[in-house]
Amino acid sequence: METTIMALTLDPRTAQAPKVQSVLTNHGCAIRARIGLHEQSSDFCSEKGLILLQLNSDLNEVEKLEKELLNLEGVKVKHMTL
């Protein structure tokens, strides 16, 4: 198995997060680590979100996950294999 880092952006974050979460849950066994980021302060919460994933899976599983995420409106995905 190879280690893959995948980055996805969500815009609008609040509308897309439940759909993205469903896809990530379906691929949960391939996800080793997940970090979710968005800009926020006491009076502002950004609608642009960023999720970083460390995947421990073969390339076929990575591509399947990427394809499902790209089918969601407002989601962009990039990945690199180490």
PDB file as gemmi writes it, atoms N, CA and C in Angstrom:
CRYST1    1.000    1.000    1.000  90.00  90.00  90.00 P 1                      
ATOM      1  N   MET A   1       0.835  -1.179   0.000  1.00  0.00           N  
ATOM      2  CA  MET A   1       0.000   0.000   0.000  1.00  0.00           C  
ATOM      3  C   MET A   1       0.881   1.245   0.000  1.00  0.00           C  
ATOM      4  N   GLU A   2       0.408   2.248  -0.689  1.00  0.00           N  
ATOM      5  CA  GLU A   2       1.121   3.514  -0.742  1.00  0.00           C  
ATOM      6  C   GLU A   2       0.429   4.519   0.163  1.00  0.00           C  
ATOM      7  N   THR A   3       1.161   5.537   0.569  1.00  0.00           N  
ATOM      8  CA  THR A   3       0.574   6.620   1.335  1.00  0.00           C  
ATOM      9  C   THR A   3       0.231   7.745   0.389  1.00  0.00           C  
ATOM     10  N   THR A   4      -1.001   8.195   0.455  1.00  0.00           N  
ATOM     11  CA  THR A   4      -1.475   9.280  -0.388  1.00  0.00           C  
ATOM     12  C   THR A   4      -1.988  10.400   0.488  1.00  0.00           C  
ATOM     13  N   ILE A   5      -1.646  11.637   0.113  1.00  0.00           N  
ATOM     14  CA  ILE A   5      -2.188  12.822   0.753  1.00  0.00           C  
ATOM     15  C   ILE A   5      -3.197  13.417  -0.219  1.00  0.00           C  
ATOM     16  N   MET A   6      -4.420  13.617   0.262  1.00  0.00           N  
ATOM     17  CA  MET A   6      -5.476  14.188  -0.568  1.00  0.00           C  
ATOM     18  C   MET A   6      -5.953  15.474   0.080  1.00  0.00           C  
ATOM     19  N   ALA A   7      -6.114  16.504  -0.736  1.00  0.00           N  
ATOM     20  CA  ALA A   7      -6.643  17.781  -0.265  1.00  0.00           C  
ATOM     21  C   ALA A   7      -7.939  18.051  -1.012  1.00  0.00           C  
ATOM     22  N   LEU A   8      -8.967  18.443  -0.260  1.00  0.00           N  
ATOM     23  CA  LEU A   8     -10.209  18.811  -0.914  1.00  0.00           C  
ATOM     24  C   LEU A   8     -10.699  20.137  -0.370  1.00  0.00           C  
ATOM     25  N   THR A   9     -11.268  20.937  -1.251  1.00  0.00           N  
ATOM     26  CA  THR A   9     -11.873  22.190  -0.845  1.00  0.00           C  
ATOM     27  C   THR A   9     -13.375  22.077  -1.028  1.00  0.00           C  
ATOM     28  N   LEU A  10     -14.098  22.742  -0.139  1.00  0.00           N  
ATOM     29  CA  LEU A  10     -15.556  22.755  -0.169  1.00  0.00           C  
ATOM     30  C   LEU A  10     -16.002  24.211  -0.202  1.00  0.00           C  
ATOM     31  N   ASP A  11     -16.869  24.532  -1.126  1.00  0.00           N  
ATOM     32  CA  ASP A  11     -17.399  25.891  -1.197  1.00  0.00           C  
ATOM     33  C   ASP A  11     -18.752  25.848  -1.889  1.00  0.00           C  
ATOM     34  N   PRO A  12     -19.822  26.044  -1.163  1.00  0.00           N  
ATOM     35  CA  PRO A  12     -19.954  26.472   0.221  1.00  0.00           C  
ATOM     36  C   PRO A  12     -19.806  25.310   1.201  1.00  0.00           C  
ATOM     37  N   ARG A  13     -19.033  25.548   2.235  1.00  0.00           N  
ATOM     38  CA  ARG A  13     -18.696  24.517   3.210  1.00  0.00           C  
ATOM     39  C   ARG A  13     -19.912  23.967   3.943  1.00  0.00           C  
ATOM     40  N   THR A  14     -20.769  24.834   4.452  1.00  0.00           N  
ATOM     41  CA  THR A  14     -21.883  24.353   5.265  1.00  0.00           C  
ATOM     42  C   THR A  14     -22.887  23.533   4.457  1.00  0.00           C  
ATOM     43  N   ALA A  15     -23.046  23.838   3.184  1.00  0.00           N  
ATOM     44  CA  ALA A  15     -23.971  23.080   2.348  1.00  0.00           C  
ATOM     45  C   ALA A  15     -23.377  21.744   1.921  1.00  0.00           C  
ATOM     46  N   GLN A  16     -22.073  21.693   1.703  1.00  0.00           N  
ATOM     47  CA  GLN A  16     -21.438  20.494   1.165  1.00  0.00           C  
ATOM     48  C   GLN A  16     -20.925  19.533   2.232  1.00  0.00           C  
ATOM     49  N   ALA A  17     -20.677  20.007   3.435  1.00  0.00           N  
ATOM     50  CA  ALA A  17     -20.067  19.174   4.476  1.00  0.00           C  
ATOM     51  C   ALA A  17     -20.817  17.865   4.734  1.00  0.00           C  
ATOM     52  N   PRO A  18     -22.151  17.855   4.841  1.00  0.00           N  
ATOM     53  CA  PRO A  18     -22.830  16.574   5.091  1.00  0.00           C  
ATOM     54  C   PRO A  18     -22.638  15.557   3.963  1.00  0.00           C  
ATOM     55  N   LYS A  19     -22.637  16.021   2.724  1.00  0.00           N  
ATOM     56  CA  LYS A  19     -22.444  15.120   1.585  1.00  0.00           C  
ATOM     57  C   LYS A  19     -21.016  14.581   1.560  1.00  0.00           C  
ATOM     58  N   VAL A  20     -20.052  15.458   1.817  1.00  0.00           N  
ATOM     59  CA  VAL A  20     -18.648  15.042   1.850  1.00  0.00           C  
ATOM     60  C   VAL A  20     -18.437  14.046   2.987  1.00  0.00           C  
ATOM     61  N   GLN A  21     -19.030  14.328   4.143  1.00  0.00           N  
ATOM     62  CA  GLN A  21     -18.886  13.430   5.285  1.00  0.00           C  
ATOM     63  C   GLN A  21     -19.415  12.044   4.959  1.00  0.00           C  
ATOM     64  N   SER A  22     -20.510  11.972   4.235  1.00  0.00           N  
ATOM     65  CA  SER A  22     -21.073  10.670   3.852  1.00  0.00           C  
ATOM     66  C   SER A  22     -20.095   9.880   2.987  1.00  0.00           C  
ATOM     67  N   VAL A  23     -19.476  10.542   2.010  1.00  0.00           N  
ATOM     68  CA  VAL A  23     -18.502   9.878   1.137  1.00  0.00           C  
ATOM     69  C   VAL A  23     -17.295   9.431   1.958  1.00  0.00           C  
ATOM     70  N   LEU A  24     -16.802  10.303   2.841  1.00  0.00           N  
ATOM     71  CA  LEU A  24     -15.635   9.949   3.654  1.00  0.00           C  
ATOM     72  C   LEU A  24     -15.947   8.785   4.588  1.00  0.00           C  
ATOM     73  N   THR A  25     -17.140   8.751   5.126  1.00  0.00           N  
ATOM     74  CA  THR A  25     -17.536   7.638   5.995  1.00  0.00           C  
ATOM     75  C   THR A  25     -17.532   6.327   5.228  1.00  0.00           C  
ATOM     76  N   ASN A  26     -18.014   6.361   3.989  1.00  0.00           N  
ATOM     77  CA  ASN A  26     -18.031   5.153   3.151  1.00  0.00           C  
ATOM     78  C   ASN A  26     -16.634   4.640   2.843  1.00  0.00           C  
ATOM     79  N   HIS A  27     -15.634   5.510   2.912  1.00  0.00           N  
ATOM     80  CA  HIS A  27     -14.244   5.139   2.627  1.00  0.00           C  
ATOM     81  C   HIS A  27     -13.391   5.208   3.891  1.00  0.00           C  
ATOM     82  N   GLY A  28     -14.020   5.123   5.038  1.00  0.00           N  
ATOM     83  CA  GLY A  28     -13.342   5.314   6.315  1.00  0.00           C  
ATOM     84  C   GLY A  28     -12.160   4.394   6.564  1.00  0.00           C  
ATOM     85  N   CYS A  29     -12.220   3.172   6.060  1.00  0.00           N  
ATOM     86  CA  CYS A  29     -11.111   2.235   6.288  1.00  0.00           C  
ATOM     87  C   CYS A  29      -9.840   2.636   5.539  1.00  0.00           C  
ATOM     88  N   ALA A  30      -9.963   3.495   4.538  1.00  0.00           N  
ATOM     89  CA  ALA A  30      -8.801   3.946   3.772  1.00  0.00           C  
ATOM     90  C   ALA A  30      -8.181   5.206   4.364  1.00  0.00           C  
ATOM     91  N   ILE A  31      -8.889   5.859   5.302  1.00  0.00           N  
ATOM     92  CA  ILE A  31      -8.435   7.141   5.840  1.00  0.00           C  
ATOM     93  C   ILE A  31      -7.694   6.918   7.157  1.00  0.00           C  
ATOM     94  N   ARG A  32      -6.420   7.266   7.159  1.00  0.00           N  
ATOM     95  CA  ARG A  32      -5.602   7.135   8.363  1.00  0.00           C  
ATOM     96  C   ARG A  32      -5.709   8.390   9.224  1.00  0.00           C  
ATOM     97  N   ALA A  33      -5.703   9.570   8.598  1.00  0.00           N  
ATOM     98  CA  ALA A  33      -5.782  10.830   9.338  1.00  0.00           C  
ATOM     99  C   ALA A  33      -6.575  11.845   8.526  1.00  0.00           C  
ATOM    100  N   ARG A  34      -7.228  12.757   9.258  1.00  0.00           N  
ATOM    101  CA  ARG A  34      -8.067  13.773   8.619  1.00  0.00           C  
ATOM    102  C   ARG A  34      -7.926  15.061   9.402  1.00  0.00           C  
ATOM    103  N   ILE A  35      -7.723  16.167   8.671  1.00  0.00           N  
ATOM    104  CA  ILE A  35      -7.657  17.486   9.280  1.00  0.00           C  
ATOM    105  C   ILE A  35      -8.611  18.393   8.513  1.00  0.00           C  
ATOM    106  N   GLY A  36      -9.524  19.032   9.212  1.00  0.00           N  
ATOM    107  CA  GLY A  36     -10.449  19.971   8.593  1.00  0.00           C  
ATOM    108  C   GLY A  36     -10.122  21.386   9.018  1.00  0.00           C  
ATOM    109  N   LEU A  37     -10.068  22.300   8.057  1.00  0.00           N  
ATOM    110  CA  LEU A  37      -9.698  23.686   8.329  1.00  0.00           C  
ATOM    111  C   LEU A  37     -10.669  24.644   7.651  1.00  0.00           C  
ATOM    112  N   HIS A  38     -10.989  25.708   8.323  1.00  0.00           N  
ATOM    113  CA  HIS A  38     -11.679  26.830   7.708  1.00  0.00           C  
ATOM    114  C   HIS A  38     -11.390  28.074   8.524  1.00  0.00           C  
ATOM    115  N   GLU A  39     -11.383  29.214   7.863  1.00  0.00           N  
ATOM    116  CA  GLU A  39     -11.083  30.469   8.533  1.00  0.00           C  
ATOM    117  C   GLU A  39     -12.272  30.874   9.398  1.00  0.00           C  
ATOM    118  N   GLN A  40     -11.983  31.274  10.627  1.00  0.00           N  
ATOM    119  CA  GLN A  40     -13.057  31.724  11.508  1.00  0.00           C  
ATOM    120  C   GLN A  40     -12.504  32.686  12.545  1.00  0.00           C  
ATOM    121  N   SER A  41     -13.386  33.518  13.063  1.00  0.00           N  
ATOM    122  CA  SER A  41     -13.070  34.413  14.167  1.00  0.00           C  
ATOM    123  C   SER A  41     -14.351  34.583  14.973  1.00  0.00           C  
ATOM    124  N   SER A  42     -14.342  35.460  15.956  1.00  0.00           N  
ATOM    125  CA  SER A  42     -15.530  35.626  16.790  1.00  0.00           C  
ATOM    126  C   SER A  42     -16.729  36.169  16.024  1.00  0.00           C  
ATOM    127  N   ASP A  43     -16.494  36.840  14.898  1.00  0.00           N  
ATOM    128  CA  ASP A  43     -17.611  37.401  14.136  1.00  0.00           C  
ATOM    129  C   ASP A  43     -17.644  36.941  12.676  1.00  0.00           C  
ATOM    130  N   PHE A  44     -16.871  35.899  12.343  1.00  0.00           N  
ATOM    131  CA  PHE A  44     -16.814  35.454  10.946  1.00  0.00           C  
ATOM    132  C   PHE A  44     -16.500  33.965  10.885  1.00  0.00           C  
ATOM    133  N   CYS A  45     -17.185  33.274   9.996  1.00  0.00           N  
ATOM    134  CA  CYS A  45     -16.908  31.860   9.749  1.00  0.00           C  
ATOM    135  C   CYS A  45     -16.975  31.637   8.235  1.00  0.00           C  
ATOM    136  N   SER A  46     -15.849  31.323   7.634  1.00  0.00           N  
ATOM    137  CA  SER A  46     -15.742  31.208   6.185  1.00  0.00           C  
ATOM    138  C   SER A  46     -16.568  30.060   5.623  1.00  0.00           C  
ATOM    139  N   GLU A  47     -17.095  30.267   4.441  1.00  0.00           N  
ATOM    140  CA  GLU A  47     -17.816  29.228   3.715  1.00  0.00           C  
ATOM    141  C   GLU A  47     -16.871  28.364   2.880  1.00  0.00           C  
ATOM    142  N   LYS A  48     -15.588  28.693   2.885  1.00  0.00           N  
ATOM    143  CA  LYS A  48     -14.597  27.885   2.174  1.00  0.00           C  
ATOM    144  C   LYS A  48     -13.906  26.970   3.166  1.00  0.00           C  
ATOM    145  N   GLY A  49     -13.972  25.679   2.929  1.00  0.00           N  
ATOM    146  CA  GLY A  49     -13.357  24.709   3.817  1.00  0.00           C  
ATOM    147  C   GLY A  49     -12.262  23.930   3.120  1.00  0.00           C  
ATOM    148  N   LEU A  50     -11.339  23.425   3.902  1.00  0.00           N  
ATOM    149  CA  LEU A  50     -10.240  22.612   3.405  1.00  0.00           C  
ATOM    150  C   LEU A  50     -10.137  21.369   4.275  1.00  0.00           C  
ATOM    151  N   ILE A  51     -10.082  20.207   3.645  1.00  0.00           N  
ATOM    152  CA  ILE A  51      -9.884  18.951   4.358  1.00  0.00           C  
ATOM    153  C   ILE A  51      -8.647  18.281   3.787  1.00  0.00           C  
ATOM    154  N   LEU A  52      -7.745  17.873   4.676  1.00  0.00           N  
ATOM    155  CA  LEU A  52      -6.545  17.122   4.299  1.00  0.00           C  
ATOM    156  C   LEU A  52      -6.705  15.701   4.804  1.00  0.00           C  
ATOM    157  N   LEU A  53      -6.439  14.732   3.934  1.00  0.00           N  
ATOM    158  CA  LEU A  53      -6.549  13.321   4.288  1.00  0.00           C  
ATOM    159  C   LEU A  53      -5.225  12.620   4.063  1.00  0.00           C  
ATOM    160  N   GLN A  54      -4.865  11.753   4.983  1.00  0.00           N  
ATOM    161  CA  GLN A  54      -3.775  10.812   4.752  1.00  0.00           C  
ATOM    162  C   GLN A  54      -4.451   9.476   4.500  1.00  0.00           C  
ATOM    163  N   LEU A  55      -4.245   8.951   3.307  1.00  0.00           N  
ATOM    164  CA  LEU A  55      -4.885   7.705   2.910  1.00  0.00           C  
ATOM    165  C   LEU A  55      -3.865   6.579   2.906  1.00  0.00           C  
ATOM    166  N   ASN A  56      -4.283   5.436   3.358  1.00  0.00           N  
ATOM    167  CA  ASN A  56      -3.450   4.242   3.340  1.00  0.00           C  
ATOM    168  C   ASN A  56      -4.203   3.194   2.537  1.00  0.00           C  
ATOM    169  N   SER A  57      -4.096   3.312   1.220  1.00  0.00           N  
ATOM    170  CA  SER A  57      -4.884   2.457   0.343  1.00  0.00           C  
ATOM    171  C   SER A  57      -4.205   2.363  -1.015  1.00  0.00           C  
ATOM    172  N   ASP A  58      -4.664   1.414  -1.819  1.00  0.00           N  
ATOM    173  CA  ASP A  58      -4.110   1.308  -3.161  1.00  0.00           C  
ATOM    174  C   ASP A  58      -4.695   2.407  -4.051  1.00  0.00           C  
ATOM    175  N   LEU A  59      -4.063   2.609  -5.199  1.00  0.00           N  
ATOM    176  CA  LEU A  59      -4.437   3.700  -6.090  1.00  0.00           C  
ATOM    177  C   LEU A  59      -5.868   3.566  -6.593  1.00  0.00           C  
ATOM    178  N   ASN A  60      -6.359   2.345  -6.783  1.00  0.00           N  
ATOM    179  CA  ASN A  60      -7.745   2.170  -7.235  1.00  0.00           C  
ATOM    180  C   ASN A  60      -8.732   2.746  -6.228  1.00  0.00           C  
ATOM    181  N   GLU A  61      -8.504   2.500  -4.938  1.00  0.00           N  
ATOM    182  CA  GLU A  61      -9.386   3.031  -3.894  1.00  0.00           C  
ATOM    183  C   GLU A  61      -9.288   4.549  -3.832  1.00  0.00           C  
ATOM    184  N   VAL A  62      -8.087   5.096  -3.969  1.00  0.00           N  
ATOM    185  CA  VAL A  62      -7.890   6.542  -3.963  1.00  0.00           C  
ATOM    186  C   VAL A  62      -8.655   7.179  -5.112  1.00  0.00           C  
ATOM    187  N   GLU A  63      -8.549   6.594  -6.295  1.00  0.00           N  
ATOM    188  CA  GLU A  63      -9.236   7.141  -7.462  1.00  0.00           C  
ATOM    189  C   GLU A  63     -10.749   7.027  -7.328  1.00  0.00           C  
ATOM    190  N   LYS A  64     -11.230   5.971  -6.714  1.00  0.00           N  
ATOM    191  CA  LYS A  64     -12.662   5.809  -6.488  1.00  0.00           C  
ATOM    192  C   LYS A  64     -13.162   6.899  -5.533  1.00  0.00           C  
ATOM    193  N   LEU A  65     -12.439   7.139  -4.449  1.00  0.00           N  
ATOM    194  CA  LEU A  65     -12.796   8.189  -3.504  1.00  0.00           C  
ATOM    195  C   LEU A  65     -12.788   9.547  -4.193  1.00  0.00           C  
ATOM    196  N   GLU A  66     -11.737   9.819  -4.946  1.00  0.00           N  
ATOM    197  CA  GLU A  66     -11.625  11.096  -5.650  1.00  0.00           C  
ATOM    198  C   GLU A  66     -12.804  11.299  -6.600  1.00  0.00           C  
ATOM    199  N   LYS A  67     -13.160  10.285  -7.350  1.00  0.00           N  
ATOM    200  CA  LYS A  67     -14.268  10.386  -8.305  1.00  0.00           C  
ATOM    201  C   LYS A  67     -15.586  10.707  -7.589  1.00  0.00           C  
ATOM    202  N   GLU A  68     -15.843  10.028  -6.461  1.00  0.00           N  
ATOM    203  CA  GLU A  68     -17.071  10.285  -5.713  1.00  0.00           C  
ATOM    204  C   GLU A  68     -17.098  11.711  -5.170  1.00  0.00           C  
ATOM    205  N   LEU A  69     -15.966  12.198  -4.700  1.00  0.00           N  
ATOM    206  CA  LEU A  69     -15.906  13.560  -4.177  1.00  0.00           C  
ATOM    207  C   LEU A  69     -16.095  14.589  -5.291  1.00  0.00           C  
ATOM    208  N   LEU A  70     -15.497  14.342  -6.445  1.00  0.00           N  
ATOM    209  CA  LEU A  70     -15.616  15.286  -7.559  1.00  0.00           C  
ATOM    210  C   LEU A  70     -17.026  15.343  -8.131  1.00  0.00           C  
ATOM    211  N   ASN A  71     -17.827  14.327  -7.871  1.00  0.00           N  
ATOM    212  CA  ASN A  71     -19.226  14.344  -8.311  1.00  0.00           C  
ATOM    213  C   ASN A  71     -20.088  15.286  -7.476  1.00  0.00           C  
ATOM    214  N   LEU A  72     -19.546  15.784  -6.371  1.00  0.00           N  
ATOM    215  CA  LEU A  72     -20.278  16.709  -5.516  1.00  0.00           C  
ATOM    216  C   LEU A  72     -20.014  18.139  -5.971  1.00  0.00           C  
ATOM    217  N   GLU A  73     -21.077  18.907  -6.117  1.00  0.00           N  
ATOM    218  CA  GLU A  73     -20.945  20.292  -6.533  1.00  0.00           C  
ATOM    219  C   GLU A  73     -20.169  21.091  -5.487  1.00  0.00           C  
ATOM    220  N   GLY A  74     -19.245  21.920  -5.940  1.00  0.00           N  
ATOM    221  CA  GLY A  74     -18.487  22.779  -5.043  1.00  0.00           C  
ATOM    222  C   GLY A  74     -17.287  22.132  -4.380  1.00  0.00           C  
ATOM    223  N   VAL A  75     -16.966  20.890  -4.777  1.00  0.00           N  
ATOM    224  CA  VAL A  75     -15.832  20.175  -4.183  1.00  0.00           C  
ATOM    225  C   VAL A  75     -14.732  20.028  -5.229  1.00  0.00           C  
ATOM    226  N   LYS A  76     -13.508  20.399  -4.849  1.00  0.00           N  
ATOM    227  CA  LYS A  76     -12.325  20.212  -5.702  1.00  0.00           C  
ATOM    228  C   LYS A  76     -11.373  19.290  -4.964  1.00  0.00           C  
ATOM    229  N   VAL A  77     -10.652  18.455  -5.722  1.00  0.00           N  
ATOM    230  CA  VAL A  77      -9.778  17.444  -5.108  1.00  0.00           C  
ATOM    231  C   VAL A  77      -8.435  17.383  -5.844  1.00  0.00           C  
ATOM    232  N   LYS A  78      -7.374  17.249  -5.077  1.00  0.00           N  
ATOM    233  CA  LYS A  78      -6.033  16.982  -5.593  1.00  0.00           C  
ATOM    234  C   LYS A  78      -5.401  15.957  -4.682  1.00  0.00           C  
ATOM    235  N   HIS A  79      -4.531  15.113  -5.237  1.00  0.00           N  
ATOM    236  CA  HIS A  79      -3.825  14.160  -4.378  1.00  0.00           C  
ATOM    237  C   HIS A  79      -2.411  13.923  -4.889  1.00  0.00           C  
ATOM    238  N   MET A  80      -1.562  13.459  -3.965  1.00  0.00           N  
ATOM    239  CA  MET A  80      -0.206  13.063  -4.323  1.00  0.00           C  
ATOM    240  C   MET A  80       0.132  11.801  -3.563  1.00  0.00           C  
ATOM    241  N   THR A  81       0.871  10.936  -4.218  1.00  0.00           N  
ATOM    242  CA  THR A  81       1.265   9.670  -3.608  1.00  0.00           C  
ATOM    243  C   THR A  81       2.737   9.735  -3.238  1.00  0.00           C  
ATOM    244  N   LEU A  82       3.025   9.294  -2.029  1.00  0.00           N  
ATOM    245  CA  LEU A  82       4.402   9.318  -1.533  1.00  0.00           C  
ATOM    246  C   LEU A  82       4.959   7.918  -1.483  1.00  0.00           C  
TER     247      LEU A  82                                                      
END                                                                             
